[in-house]
């Protein structure tokens, strides 16, 4: 019987970590469904971006209230979970507060005291987040794409954090030996009064219950991440590292199209000539994207990293003027379709079976795509370097080059350029007539 709690703890730990590893493997598989893209350039700048944006939260604090609160939650939650190491050791080996045996009492007390202060700050910050979301009802949290699951998901994670912080403080407050040490109980000492009159045996039961619920809650939280927008806690780091280093507004030209244009502009090139010996003529790939497999893997990583914070949509001029476009919805739709494709592959033994759906039309409408002004406001606003515009442009490219389905205004412009060498419907010989008027 003496080893039963340790065995039970090991089973819970293995199951929790194993299920998480299984979902991580599925996540990586789904991201790799995207087209390959070379992002190996300028590694020093990429490391700097990751350190400044993901670790340093530099873009979060541009909105000071939400930014500072987020930093508190982020730093507090990460640091407090250092104690998980002690919990795991205690759980596996049957010890109790192993840190006291390997650290001086003063240092151990300092660490736990810091954890308690941070737990209190995290609880307060999360409560303010809840009020902003549910009482003040900030507009960006109540857009049309924030339906039942996205809306509830934001609240679920806040409740999770509240409960975990409370369990941590209750665990300390009901630990008789820890309180007797009178070091590190900076916050929990004020909760002791709540348990006045409770027997030492009952306090032990409460402490053990809080201890078990705390570690189980952390494992549940860990596995919940895969199904939640809070996956960005993990993916923000690779996403900021692999983010585009190109100047905002610089489009990516397709090499096949560029070569064809150069050939058309060179009078000495025979367009019907066979390729040189030993040179294979590259067959152009599908132009643009109509489904998630046509996007590159960085764009798919973007979709999983989306925090659904709505900063992109709140900055979007098209959305502000009542257009249907929401950059946040573009990312959410991409992720939802990618998840659907992943489930299809799982159900068909590792092979995607055509399901008659695609990202274009079934998830993202053409009206949304053409409402975009390509101003890059959404890209600039994103706190974790997500690029909704790149997905919009790839889907536009598909419409124009594969389906010739551009809006009439754009088709007229392209026809004028082809016939007149300018976007306007005037003969090239008449282009300078305005000088004589």
N, C-alpha and C positions, 0 to 999 in steps of 0.2 A: 504493500500500500504506500510505503514511503516514496517510491519512485513514480507512482501513478501520475501525480501532477506534472512531473517533468516530462513523462512520456506524452501526456495529453498536450502539453505545451509544444513539444517538438512536432507533433502531428499537425496542430493548428498552424504553426510557423511554416512547415513544409508545404502544406496545402495552400496557404495564403501566398507565399512567395512563388510557388509552382504555378498557380493560376495566373499570377501577374506575368511571369515569364512566358507563359503560353500566349497571353494576349499581346505582349511585346513582340513576339515572333510573328503573330498575325499582322500586327501594325506594320512591321518592317516589310512583310510580304506585300501588303497593300500599297505601300509607298513605292516599292520597286516595280509596280505595274506601270509606272510612268516611264516616259521616254528618257533616255540617258542625256545628261547635260554636263558639260565640263565646268566645274566650279573649283578648280584647283589653283586658280590664279591668286596672287597677292595675299598669301597666307598671313603675313603680319597684320594687314588691315582687317582681315576676317577675325583673327583672334582679338584684336582691339574692339571690334564691333560687338563681339560676344561678351567681352568683359564689361564694356560700357553700357550696352543696352539690356542684355539678359541678366547679368550679375549686378551691374550698377544701377539698373532701373532708370537710366538717364531720360528716356522718353516718357516714362510714367509720370514723373514729377512736373511735366509741362502743365498739367492740371493739378495745382498744389494740393487741394483737399484730398482728392482720390489718390494722388500720387504718394503723399506722406502716409496715409492710412494703409495703402498697399505695401509700402516698404516695411511698416511695422509688422503687418501680418506675415509678409514674406520672410523677413529676418527672424521674427519671433518663432514662427512655426518651424523653420529649419533648425534653429539653435535648440529649441526645446526638445526636438526629436533626437538630439544627441543622447538624451537619456534613454532612448530606445535601446541603445547598446547595452546599458546596464540592465534593463529589463530582460533583454534576450539572454544575457549571461545568467541572471538570477533564475530565469525560467528554465533554462536547460540544466543548470547544475544545482538547483535547489538552494542557492544562497539568498541572502536578503541585503539589498543595498551594498553590493560588492564594492562600490566606489569607496565606501568608508574603510575598507580593508587595504586598499591600494593607494589612497590619497590621504593627505593630512586632513584632519577634521575641518580646519579653517578653510582650506581650498575647496573641499567638498561642499561645505556650507555656502561659500561664495558662489559656486556654480549653481546649486539648487536655488539659492536666493535670486540669482539673475534669471533663472528659468521661471520662477514664480512671478517676478515683476513682468517679464515678457508675456507670460500666460495671461496676466491681468490686462495688459495693453492690447494683446490680440483679441481678447474677449470684447473689450470696449470698441476697438476698431471694427470688428465684425458686426457688432450691434449697430454701429453707425451706418455701415454698408447696408444692413437690412432695412434700416429706416429710410435711407436714400432710395432704395429699390422699391419698397412696399408702402411707405407712408407718403414721402415727398413725391414718389413716382416720377423720377427723372425721365424725360421724354424718350431718351435713347434706349431705355430698358423696356419700352412699351410700343415699339414699332410693330408693324403687321407680321414680321417674320418671327417675333418672339411669342410663339404659341405656347401651348401647355407645357411641353417638355423643356424647351430652352428657358422658359420663365421659371419653372419649378427647379430646374437643375441649379440655377444660380442660388436659390434659397436653400436647397438641400445641402450644398457645400458649406453655406454659412452655419446651418444647424450642426453639421458635422463638427466644424471647428469650435463652436460654442460648447458642445458636449465634451469634446476631447480636452479642452482647456479646463472645464469644470471637473472632469474625472481626475485630472492631474492634481489639481488643488485639493480635492476631497481625499485623494489617496495620501497626500502629505499630511493633511489635517488630522486624519484618523490613525496615523502611524504613531503610536504612543512613544516608541523609542526615539523616533526622529524628532518629535516635539520636545522630548526631554533633553535632547542634545542642545536645543535652543540656539541653533545655528543654521541659517538657510531658510527658516520658516517665516520669511519676511511678510508674506501675504497669508499663508495658510494658518498662521497663529490666530488670526482674527476669525477664522471659521471654526476654530475649536469650540467656541461657545455654543455653536449650533448642535453640538453633540454632548452637551452637559447632561449628566444623569444616565448616559449610555454606559453599560458595563464594558469592561475591557474585552471580554469575549465578543460582544457585539461590535465593538470598534474594530476588532481584528477581522471579523466577517465583512464589515463595510470596506475596510482597507483592501482586503484581498479581492472583493468584488470589483472595486474601482480599478485595482491593478489589472485584473483580467479583462474588464470591459475596455480599459484604456488601450491595451495592446491589440485586442481583437478589433477595436474601432480603428486603430491605425492600419491594420491589415485590410479591413473593409474599405477604408478610405483609399489605400494604395490601389486596390483592384477596381474601385469605382472610377478612378481617373480615366481608364480606357473608354468608358461610356460617357464621359463628361467633357465639357469645354475646359475643365481644369487640367486636361492633359498638357496644357501649355506649361505647367509647372516643370515638366521634364523636357518638352520639345522646344521651349524658347531658346535653349542653348544651341542646339544644332541649327535651328531655324535662323537665328541671327548670324551664326557663322557662315551659313550658305546663302545668306541674303545677297541680292544683286549689288554689285559695286559700280555699275554703270550710272552715269548721270541720269537723274530722273527726266523722263521724256525722250530718252534715246531708244528708238525702236530697234528690234532685232530683225535684220534683213535676212531672208532665206538665200543661202548661197546659190541654189539652183536657179532662182529667179534673177539674182544679180548677174550671174554668168550669162544668162540668156539675154538680158538687157544689154550687157556689154557687147555681146556678139551682134545684136541688132544694130548697135551704134557704130560698129567697125565695118566700113565698106569693103575691107579686104578679106573678110571672113565669109567662107561659103557655108551657109546654114545647113546645106544638104550633104556636106562632106562627112565621110565616115570618120569615127574617132581614130586618133593615131594608134599605130600598132603598140600593143602592150598596155594601152590605156582603156580601162573600162568606163563606159559612159554611165554615170550614176543615174539611176531611175529615181525621179523625184518622189519623195514620200508624200503621204496625204498632206495637203495644205491645211494648216490650222487644226482646230480641235472641235469635234462634235461630242466626244465622250471623254471620260476621265483617263482612259488608256492613251489618249492622244496628247495629253498634257505631259510635261516633264516631271520628274520625281520631286524636284524642289517645290513645284507648284502644289503637288499632292501633300508634301510635308507642310506647306503653308496651311492647307485646309484643315489638317489635324491640329495645327498649332493655334488656330483662331480662338481667341478668348471670348468672343461674342460681346465684347465690351461696348461696341457700337460707336467708338470714336470715329471710325472711318465713315460710317453712315451720317453721323452728325456733322461732319465736315464736307460731305458731298454736295456740291452745288445743285446737281440734278435732283437729288432727294429733297433738298431744301425748297426747291421750286415746285414740288408736288409730282415729280416724275416717279415712275414705278421702281427705278433702280435703287438698290441698297447694296453697297459693297459687302456688308456683313452677310447678307443673304447669299451673295455669290459664293462666298467661302463656305457657308453652312450647306448650301446645295451641293457643292463639290464634294464635301466630306460625306454627306448623306448618300450620294450616288456611289462614291468609292466604297462605302460600307456595304451598300447593296451588291456591288460587284464582288466584294470579298465574300459575302455570304453565299452568293451564287457559286463561286469557286469551291467553297467548303462543301456545299451540297452536291457538287458534281465531281467529287474526287480530284480536286486540284485543277480542273479545267473549266474555263468560263463557257457557259452555254448561253447562246444568244437569247436575250429575254425580250427583245422588241422595244427596249427603252434606251435612252441615251441622255446625257446631261443637257444637251440642247433640246428645247421644246418640252421635254418631260419634266425638267427641273428649272431650267433658266429660259425665260422667254426671249424672243427676238426684240421685243419692245424694251426690255431691260438693257440688252446689249447696246442698242443704238441710242439709248438715253445718255450714255456715258460721254462726257466731254473730254476724256483722257487728260484731265488736268493734274493727276497725281496727288490730289488732296488726300485721298484715302491712304495712299502709300506713305505719305509724309506723316499722317496722324497715327498710324499703327504703332503701338508700343513694343511690338515684337517682330518688326520688319516683314510683315506679310504684304504681298503684292497682288491685290485683287485685279488691278488693271491688266496685268500680264495675261490672266485667264480670259478677261473680256476681249482683249485684242486677238488672242488665238482663236476664239470662237467667231469673232468678226471676220478674221482671215478665212476661216472655213466657209462662211456664208458667201463671201465675195469671190473666192477663187475656186471653190468646189461647186457652189450652187448658183453663182451669179445672182445672189439674192440680196444685194445691197438696196437701201432705200432709193427711190427714184431720183432724189436730189444728188445722191452720190454717183449713181449711174450716169446722170447727165454730165456731171463734172468730169468723170473719167472718159466719157465719149468726146467731150470737148478737148481734153488734153490729147487724146489720140488723133483727133482730126485737125485741131487748130494749134496744138502745142501750148495751150493755156486753158485755164479752167472756165474761161468765158466764151460764150457762143458767137465769137467774132472771128472773121477771116484773119489769118496772119497778116495779110497786106493792109488790113484796116486797123491794126492794133495801135498805131501811133497817131491816128487821126485827131485824137483829143488835143494834140499840140497846136492844131490850126484853128481850134475853136476859141 
